[in-house]
Amino acid sequence: MAKTEFTSRSPSETWEIGEQIGRRAKRGDLYAIYGELGAGKTQFVKGIAKGLGVEDWLYVVSPSFTIMNIYEGNDTKLCHVDLYRIEDSEFEPLSIEEFLEGGVVAVEWAERAHWWHGIIKVDIEIMGEEERKITITRA
């Protein structure tokens, strides 16, 4: 199990960390993102989008009410999911597995679902007003 830790001191640094991850992302990668409200989960996903070549990456927003947004990257799609308002019984119909065939999936509030092996776990911990510790664990 490989673990990498980053420290971000601003939203723009969180974008940069996410961008690094997005540049290395490949079809079939599922990023299960954990963190408190306001930790920077969406900022991290914006960075992934930028790294994947999503042209309007700055306009990536948390799909809290729509549950799922799809963005076109250079040659890979990004499926951005927010489970904040989802109950366990509502998770199955999302069919996230289908999106993994053609792209990358980033799931905010990942603790609201049960995951299979092979996910990439992203923990974002609030360390201070702007400072965040981002830990990425690949199984």
N, C-alpha and C positions, 0 to 999 in steps of 0.2 A: 504494500500500500504506500503510494507516494504522497507526501504532504508538502505543500508549499505555503509559506506565510508572507503576507504583504502588509505594510502599514500605509494607510492613506490619511492625509491631513487635510483633504478638501474634496468636494465633489469632482473637480477636474482630475485629481489624482486617482479617484475611484474609476473614472472613465478610462484613464490611461491603463490601469490594471486590467479592467475588463477588455480593453482593446487588445492587449497582449494575449489574453486568453482567447479572444475571438479570432485572432490571426492564426492560432494553432488549432482551432476547433475544426472538427470534421463531421460529416454526415453521421448521424447516429449518436452523437454526444448529447447527453441529457444532464443539464446543470440543475441540481436540486439546491435552491438557495434558501438559507435559513437566516433569520435575524429579526430583531425587534422592529416595531413600527418606527420608521424614521432612520433605520440603520444605513440605508443606501442601496437597498436591493435593486431598485429601478435604475439608479445611477450606474450600477455595475452592469446591468443588462444593456443600457445605452452603449457602454463601452464594448460589450460583446458585439452589438450591432455594428458599431463603427469598424471593429476588426474584421467583420464578415463582409464589409463593403456596402452596408445599407446606406444609401445616399442621404436620407433624411434622419440619420441616427439621433439627432438632437430632439426630434419629435417623438421618439419612443416614450410612451407613457404606460403607467401601470394599468393593465386591463382589469381593474377591480370590479367594474360593473359589466364589462363585455366578456370577461373571463379569459379570452384568448385573442391575441393579435398576431397576424402573420406579416413579416417583413421580407422583402426580396433583397438578398445580398448579391455579391458578384456572381457566384455560381452555387450558392447555398441559401436556402430560406432559413429564417429565424422564426420559430414559434414561441411567443412570449405568453406564458400562462400565469395567472394570479389566482391562487386558491383561497384567498382570504375569506370570501363569502360562500365557499363551497362546503357542503356537508359530505361525509364519506360516501353516502349512497349516490351522490350526484357526480362523483369523480369518474366512474367507469365510462359514461357516455362521451367523455371528451376524446377518447381514442388517441391519446398522445403518441402511442406506438406508431401509428400511421405516419405521423409527421417526421419521425426519426429516420424513415427511409429516404426522405428527400432533404433533410436539413438537420438543424440543431434546435434543441428545445431548452428553454430556460424557464424554470418554474419558481415563482415567488411563493412564500408561505408553504414550502414543500413539506413541512411537518404535518400538514392536513391530509396527507395521502400515504399510502404504503408503496414502497419502491422495490424494484427488483435489483439484482446485482448489476454492477457495471455503471452505476450513476457516478457523476462527479459532484461531490458534496461541496458546497460553498457556504461557509459560516462567516457572517459579517457581524462583528461585535463592536458595540459602541464603547470607545475608550475615553472619549472626551467630547466636547461640543462639536468639533469637526473631525476628530481623529477616529479612525476605524481600523480594526485588525481584521484582515480578510484571510481566511484559511481555506485552502482548496485541497481536498483529499480525493485522490483517484483510487478506486478500488481495484 
